């Protein structure tokens, strides 16, 4: 594995998270450790948090950061099953489950990988 290949996948299950999801993704985008990817799955929310977060990343980059993948679930499958569905798609050696209201500090990934 080279330094540009993702070493960590973060899975976030969104359900009506409001602005918190956008804040969380912004904090992830500002990580100093860059070899990661993110899967954001929306658990059939009826608010605009999922689209707002996706569009906020696109607005800053002019396109969506390719490390961020957005998956819209057809129904609310619950938090645990949503995580299990997304984790089954992960191919990186490390996985982190993150709540959408979390704001990881800029060294979070580096410390996570170092500890692992």
HUQUI-V409812 format. One record per residue. PHI is phi as a letter, one per 20 degrees, with the letter a starting at -180 (* if undefined). OMEGA is omega in degrees with one decimal (NA if undefined). Layout:
<<PHI | OMEGA> <PHI | OMEGA>>
This chain:
<<* | 178.9> <e | -174.3> <f | -178.9> <e | 178.0> <f | 179.7> <f | 177.0> <d | -176.2> <c | 169.7> <d | 174.9> <e | 176.4> <d | 178.6> <c | 174.9> <d | -178.5> <e | 168.5> <b | 177.3> <l | -174.9> <e | 178.9> <l | -177.3> <f | -178.2> <g | -179.2> <f | 177.9> <f | 178.5> <f | 178.5> <f | -178.9> <f | 176.5> <f | 178.4> <f | 177.4> <f | 179.6> <f | -178.0> <e | 178.1> <f | 177.2> <f | 173.3> <f | -170.2> <d | -174.5> <e | 179.9> <b | 171.3> <c | -176.1> <c | 170.5> <d | 175.8> <d | 178.6> <d | 177.6> <e | -175.5> <e | 177.8> <l | 177.3> <f | 173.8> <d | 171.8> <d | -176.3> <d | -174.7> <g | -177.5> <f | -179.4> <f | 178.2> <f | 179.2> <f | 179.3> <f | -179.2> <f | 179.1> <f | 175.2> <f | 179.7> <f | -178.2> <f | -178.6> <f | -174.9> <d | -172.0> <n | 174.6> <b | 179.2> <f | 175.4> <g | -175.6> <f | 176.9> <f | -176.3> <d | 178.3> <d | -179.2> <d | -178.0> <c | 178.2> <d | 177.4> <f | -176.2> <f | 179.0> <b | 176.4> <f | -178.1> <e | -178.7> <n | -175.5> <f | -176.4> <f | -179.7> <f | 176.6> <g | 176.1> <f | -179.7> <f | 178.4> <f | -178.4> <f | 179.1> <f | -179.8> <f | 179.2> <e | -174.3> <f | 179.2> <c | 179.5> <e | -179.7> <f | -178.7> <c | 178.3> <c | 174.5> <c | 174.0> <e | -173.9> <c | 174.9> <f | -177.7> <f | 177.7> <e | 177.5> <e | 175.8> <c | -178.3> <f | 179.1> <f | -170.4> <g | 179.7> <e | -173.8> <g | -179.2> <f | -179.4> <g | 179.6> <f | 178.8> <f | -179.5> <f | 178.4> <f | -179.6> <f | -178.5> <f | NA>>
